[in-house]
């Protein structure tokens, strides 16, 4: 299973958005923001990431993606905040 960004989010500013796309494995996919992501960072069920308003330049957004297959596959995407 792989993750690609729809566009280059480097660096994505506080309050900015970008989209990640999973492929491989078994859809549908589950997206989850995980530490050390800035507070307030969220990801929609379709993979659109919104960086928290208080994110500091140099911090990172990390999103974990899981598929629906058995056994489940998972991978993660890490993108900088700038």
Rosetta silent file (secondary structure, phi, psi, omega in degrees, C-alpha in Angstrom):
SEQUENCE: XXXXXXXXXXXXXXXXXXXXXXXXXXXXXXXXXXXXXXXXXXXXXXXXXXXXXXXXXXXXXXXXXXXXXXXXXXXXXXXXXX
SCORE:     score description
SCORE:     0.000 S_00000001
   1 L     0.000  139.225 -179.552    0.000    0.000    0.000 S_00000001
   2 E  -129.788  159.888  175.821    1.327    3.463   -0.854 S_00000001
   3 E  -124.812  136.689  174.044    0.418    7.088   -0.132 S_00000001
   4 E  -130.056  148.507  173.287    0.897   10.003   -2.507 S_00000001
   5 E   -88.473  143.930 -179.857    0.166   13.668   -2.068 S_00000001
   6 L   -67.951  -28.767  177.370   -2.086   15.243   -4.681 S_00000001
   7 L  -148.381  165.015 -178.828    0.267   18.203   -4.810 S_00000001
   8 L   -74.089  110.801 -178.206    3.565   19.063   -3.174 S_00000001
   9 L   -88.237    8.694 -172.275    2.626   20.283    0.319 S_00000001
  10 L   -88.288  122.849  -22.505    6.204   21.161    1.258 S_00000001
  11 L   -85.244  145.590  179.088    5.997   23.234    3.303 S_00000001
  12 E   -91.661  127.463 -177.599    2.292   23.504    4.094 S_00000001
  13 L   -75.294  161.747  173.419    1.458   26.597    6.183 S_00000001
  14 L   -55.089  133.455 -179.058   -0.596   26.638    9.363 S_00000001
  15 L    82.825   -6.919 -179.498   -4.266   26.512    8.375 S_00000001
  16 L   -79.198  166.725  178.830   -3.362   25.217    4.911 S_00000001
  17 E  -129.605  153.868  170.928   -4.770   22.100    3.285 S_00000001
  18 E  -153.956  164.037 -175.717   -3.458   19.348    1.055 S_00000001
  19 E  -115.716  138.713  172.869   -4.759   15.993   -0.113 S_00000001
  20 E  -114.965  147.217 -178.058   -3.240   12.554    0.286 S_00000001
  21 E  -126.289  126.331  175.238   -4.227    9.560   -1.809 S_00000001
  22 E   -94.423  150.517  174.280   -3.791    5.922   -0.812 S_00000001
  23 E  -146.170  158.828 -175.763   -3.513    3.137   -3.360 S_00000001
  24 L    84.462  179.132 -178.496   -3.094   -0.602   -3.167 S_00000001
  25 L    63.772 -156.556 -177.239   -4.514   -2.762   -0.433 S_00000001
  26 L  -119.711  110.515  175.784   -8.279   -3.001   -0.059 S_00000001
  27 L   -67.626  161.251    1.157  -10.405    0.190   -0.082 S_00000001
  28 L   -76.829  161.737 -178.635  -12.035    1.919    1.649 S_00000001
  29 L  -103.062  151.753  175.259   -9.151    3.492    3.541 S_00000001
  30 E  -113.106  126.061 -179.986   -9.125    4.964    7.039 S_00000001
  31 E  -106.350  140.505 -179.697   -7.050    8.129    7.605 S_00000001
  32 E  -145.391  129.473  174.377   -5.851    9.215   11.053 S_00000001
  33 E   -78.192  131.171 -178.356   -3.713   12.174   12.209 S_00000001
  34 E  -127.697  159.111  177.360   -1.072   10.897   14.656 S_00000001
  35 L   -58.305  145.913   14.426    1.614   12.522   16.842 S_00000001
  36 L   -97.159   33.975 -177.350    3.741   14.580   16.467 S_00000001
  37 L   -58.228  146.147  178.929    1.193   16.479   14.346 S_00000001
  38 L   -61.546  147.836  176.572    0.348   20.030   15.469 S_00000001
  39 L   -55.664  142.361  177.841   -2.798   20.480   17.607 S_00000001
  40 L    86.246   -3.344  177.820   -5.928   21.083   15.569 S_00000001
  41 L   -75.321  133.435 -178.015   -4.690   19.178   12.524 S_00000001
  42 E  -133.990  158.092  174.570   -7.476   17.071   11.013 S_00000001
  43 E  -132.165  134.390 -179.033   -7.944   14.714    8.079 S_00000001
  44 L   -80.234  165.047  176.949  -11.250   14.107    6.314 S_00000001
  45 L   -59.523  -19.710  179.671  -12.521   10.622    5.369 S_00000001
  46 L   -93.333   -3.340  177.571  -11.429   11.392    1.785 S_00000001
  47 L    98.671   12.596  176.013   -7.826   12.251    2.764 S_00000001
  48 E   -84.584  122.204 -177.694   -7.882   16.059    2.820 S_00000001
  49 E   -99.727  130.631  172.907   -5.523   17.276    5.553 S_00000001
  50 E  -115.228  119.024 -177.752   -6.031   20.655    7.256 S_00000001
  51 L   -76.095  138.534 -179.821   -3.023   21.782    9.283 S_00000001
  52 L   -56.525  144.140 -176.870   -3.778   23.243   12.727 S_00000001
  53 L   -61.548  -28.432 -176.769   -3.884   27.059   12.947 S_00000001
  54 L   -97.669   14.658  179.573   -1.196   27.128   15.670 S_00000001
  55 L   -63.163  137.973  179.987    1.287   24.915   13.812 S_00000001
  56 L   -97.556  141.883  174.473    4.844   26.172   13.997 S_00000001
  57 L   -54.519  138.983 -178.770    7.206   26.204   11.005 S_00000001
  58 L    95.155  -14.564  176.032    9.473   23.176   11.171 S_00000001
  59 L   -79.119  173.360 -177.217    6.860   20.928   12.768 S_00000001
  60 E  -128.743  147.996  172.948    5.503   17.896   10.935 S_00000001
  61 E  -104.914  128.081  179.492    2.088   16.483   10.056 S_00000001
  62 E  -122.332  126.649 -179.548    1.866   12.691   10.206 S_00000001
  63 E  -123.325  126.969  176.546   -1.124   10.792    8.810 S_00000001
  64 E   -97.733  138.517  179.700   -1.577    7.033    9.165 S_00000001
  65 E  -123.715  132.903  175.835   -3.613    5.182    6.543 S_00000001
  66 E  -123.855  148.778  176.700   -5.130    1.713    6.945 S_00000001
  67 L   -96.595 -175.733 -177.239   -6.974   -0.386    4.419 S_00000001
  68 L  -102.302    0.697 -177.000  -10.030   -2.625    4.951 S_00000001
  69 L   -73.564  170.767  174.630   -8.403   -5.945    4.076 S_00000001
  70 L  -125.634  118.960   -3.291   -7.548   -8.816    6.377 S_00000001
  71 L   -71.975  154.541 -178.637   -4.848   -8.657    7.460 S_00000001
  72 L   -70.404  140.286  171.653   -4.929   -4.887    7.406 S_00000001
  73 L  -100.036  151.879  176.964   -2.165   -3.006    5.654 S_00000001
  74 E  -149.409  153.595  176.832   -1.000    0.369    6.926 S_00000001
  75 E  -153.658  175.336 -177.946    1.452    3.060    6.020 S_00000001
  76 E  -141.093  156.358  177.599    2.062    6.696    6.969 S_00000001
  77 E  -123.686  132.041  176.539    2.769   10.052    5.360 S_00000001
  78 E  -121.355  126.882 -178.507    4.885   12.782    6.992 S_00000001
  79 E  -131.693  141.509 -178.302    4.846   16.337    5.625 S_00000001
  80 E   -77.846  156.009  173.406    6.565   19.504    6.915 S_00000001
  81 E  -107.184  139.051 -178.614    4.854   22.674    8.092 S_00000001
  82 L  -139.498    0.000    0.000    6.343   25.942    6.936 S_00000001
